[in-house]
């Protein structure tokens, strides 16, 4: 007998469960782009988890081969909840009611006892990909834009990435997204030592990037407690950002000394799912420096953690993941 991986809800899963009602379109026009669905490490091979975004229920699953799929949770056959009764078999998600099998694109590939599969038999699916230790999904019409903002963090020869905290904010997505462009909170929340300004670096369609730097011509060496005078912020999605701390004034997107990857995704109107993680450049190859590389990453994680969630604590529903 082959045992199936058991889904054990995490604290943020339980927090989201208490806020749920019957999923139906709420009329909100959510921005098109990439959103974070979950930490990659929180979805094991052969596991299915229920998730809700944009007021729709989905079944998020990882096949036995390690690939991730995200389809509507309501089975197109008789409406069974695939996220709760479904299970993974090989590279497919199988309904627990009548064993209809679906691939990652939502296409029905097998109906027991039936040779012909109706053309309409299928689930709505969302494009998904993994990058920098996160599972990302695409919301919007048309083909997804390339996602490469945090690709540097996937280079395990150079970087150690550590997941941070998952939070459930009882607030709309806009309030979380605007926080990124808010300079006023830096003196209090991040102990900024001087007046700062935004300098746009790139503004082309969905690509927006800016640098935070001291407003004064002659600035001190540190912008705030822990970082140097310059920081590069790149929007990876409507409410997802990559905060790079370079070693000097030159822009270096591929080899920052430190990066914080933050993502916020709307569960429904008034509830937002938010995550953060850090990527720290190694001091050298792991073979002789493995303990030092992990120690450095852990220290940065401890320092960056309070700053990453500082402004979220005023909103109800803060849960550790």
N, C-alpha and C positions, 0 to 999 in steps of 0.2 A: 504494500500500500504506500503510495507516494503522498507525503504530507505537503499541504499547501502553506506558503508563508502566511502567517497570521498578521492582520493589520491591528496594531495597537495604537489607538489614538494618542497623540501628543497633547500637551497642554493647550497649544493654539488650536488644534483640531476640536477639542472640547469647547473652547471659547467660541469658535465659529459655529459649532453645532447649536449652542444656546441662542444664537442670534438668527437662526434660519427659520424661514417660513416657506410656503410653496413657491418654488422658483417660477417667476413669470417676468416678461419684459417690463421694466419700470419706466420706460420712456426716456431714460438718460442716454445722451449721445456720448459714449466713452471714446476717448481719443484713440486713433489708430496707432499701433506700434507694438513693441515687444514688452512683455510683462513677466515678472518672476512668479512661478507657480509653487516652487518648493526647493529646498536644498536637495541636491542630487543624492546625498547620503541618506536622506529620509525616505527614499523609494528604492527598496531592494528588488533584486531580480525575482520575477514571478509574483510581485505584489501589485495589488489594486487598491487605490485610496479614493475616497470621495472628496471632490473639491468643488467650490462654487466661486465663480467670477462673473462679473457683469450680470448678476441675477440669473445665471444659468448653472445647472448642476452638470458636472462632468465626471467621467471615470478616468483617472490618471493611472497609467499602468506601465510597468517595465517588463518586457518580454524576457524569456529565458536566455536570449542572446544578448540582453543588456540594453536594448533599444526602447525608447520611451514613446508612448502614444497617449493621446488625449481626445476622447470622444464623448458625445452626449450620453449622459448616464441612463436616460430612458430608452429601453430597447425598442426598436422599430417594430418588433413583432407584436407583443402584448403588453409592453410598457413596464417590464421588470426593471429594477434598478441595477444596472450593470456594475455600479461602483460598490455595491454591497453584496449582491448575490453572484456576481461574475467572478471568474477565476482565469488565470493565465495558463494556456496550454501551448508550449512551444513559442511561436511568434504571434499568437492570436489571443484575443480576449473572448472568452466563452461565457455565454449567458447561463446562469444557474437555473433558469426556468425550463427552457426547451433546447439548450445546448447549441444555439446559433453561434457561429464563430465569426469574429470580425478581426480584420488586420488593423494596422496602425492608421491607415487612411480612412477607416470606418467602413470599408467594403466588406459585405458578407461573403465569406469564402466557403462556408459549409452549413448545410441544414440536414440534420440526421433524417434518414429515410426519404430524402428527396434529391433527385439528380439535377433538376433545374432550379436555379436560384433566380428569383424575380429581380429585375433590374432596379426596382425601387427599394430592395432590401439593403439597407445601409445606414450608418450612423453619421451625423455631422461630426467632423473632426477639425481640430485646430493644428496648424503647423507648430511643432515643438523642436527644440534643440537644447543641448547642454553646453554651457560655457562658464568657466571660472567657478565650477562647483555648484552652479545653479541650474535648475530646469526652467527654461524660458518658453513662453507660448506667444503666438502672434494673434492679435485681435484686429480685425479690419478686413476690408475687401481687397481683392487683388493679391498678387504674390507678395510675400514678405520681403522687407528690405534686408540687405545683408546685416548680420550682427557680428561685428568684429571688435567692438569697443574694448572688451575685456579679454580678448583672445590671448594676450601676453601672459595672463595668469595661468593658462593651461600648460605652460612650459615648466614641467616639474624639475627640469635641470636647473632652472634659475629661481623659481618661486615656491614658497610655501603658502598655501591658502588655508585659512581657518574660518569656519562658519561662526557667525555671531548669534544674535538674538532674533527670534521671530515675534512680531508684535501684531496685535489686532487693535486698530484704532477706530473708535467710534466717531468718525469724522469723514467727510467726503475726500475724494482723491485730490481735488484741487488744493485743499489746505495743506496736504502733505507735500505736494509738488512745489507749491510756492515757497516752502521752507528752504529749498535749495538756493533760490535766488534772493534770499533775505539776508542782507548784510547787517541789519540792526541787531540780530541776535548774537553775533559773534563776540562782542565785548563781554556779555554776561555769560553766555553758554560755553564759549570756547576760550575765554580769557585772552582775547585779542589785545595786543599791547599798543596798537595805534590804529588810526583811521585807514580803512582799506577801500579799494575800488574794484569794479569789474571791468575787464578789457576783453571785448569779443574777439575770438580767434577765428571761428568758423561759423557761418550761418548760411547753410545751403539746404533748403528743403527740410528733410527730417533730421539733418545733422546740425547740431548746435553745440558749440564749445566756447568756453570763456576761461580767462585766467583771473585769479584773485591775487592782488598784489597791493603793497602799501601805497596809499595815495600821496604820501610825502615824497619829495625828490630824494631826500636823504633818510633812508629808513634803517631801522635796527636790523640785526641779523635774523631775528625770529619774528614771524607774523603773530604767533601766539605761543602758548606754553610748549608745544611739542614739535611744531613744524617750522620750516624755514620761510623766508618772506614770500615765496611763490607757491601757488597751487593751481593745477590745471583740472578743470571740471568738464567732463564730456557727458552729454545726455545719451544714454543707451536706449531710452524709451521715453514715453510721455512722462513717467515719474520714476525713472531708473537712471542713476548717475554713477559715474566712475570718477572718484576723487583721487587724483595723482599728486603725490608729494615728490617733486624732482629734487635732485641734489644741487641744482643751481638754476640760474635764470633761463637757460636754454630749454625749449620744449622737447621732451623726450617721452613719446607715447608708448614706446615698446619696452623700455627698461626703467621704469620709475623705481625709486628706492622703496616706496610704499604706496599702496593703493587701497582705498575703501570702496567697496562695491555695494551700492544701496539700491533697493528696488521696492516700489509700492504698487500694489495691484488692487483695483476695486472689487470687493466682494459683492456689494450692492450699494445702492444710494445710502450713504451714512455709515458704511463699514468698509475699512481699508486694511488690507493685509500688507505687512511691511517686513523687510529683511535687511540685514547687513552682513558683510563678511570682509575680511582683510586679506591682502596678498602682500607678502614681504619678500623682497629680493634676498637671496641667499648670500652669505659671505663668501662662499666658494663651493666646490664640489662636495656632495654628501659623504663620499667615502671617508675623508678624514675629518670633515666638519659637521657631521650629522647632528651631534648634540647641540653645537653652537647655533646652527641654523634653526633648530626647533625652539631653542631657548629665546632667540631673538624674535621669532614670530610670536611666541607666547607673550613676551613682554609688550610688543606692539599691540597685540590683541587686548591686553589688559588696559593699556593706555587709551586706545581708540574706542573701546567699548562704551564707556560712559559718555563720550562725545557723540557717538553715533545715535544714541537713544535719548539724549538729554531733553530734547524738546517734545518727545512723544509722551513723556510721563504726565503731562497735563491732561491728556486724553484718557478716558476710561478704557479698561480692557487691555492692559499691558501684561503679556504672558511670555514666559521663557519657553524656548523650544528645545 
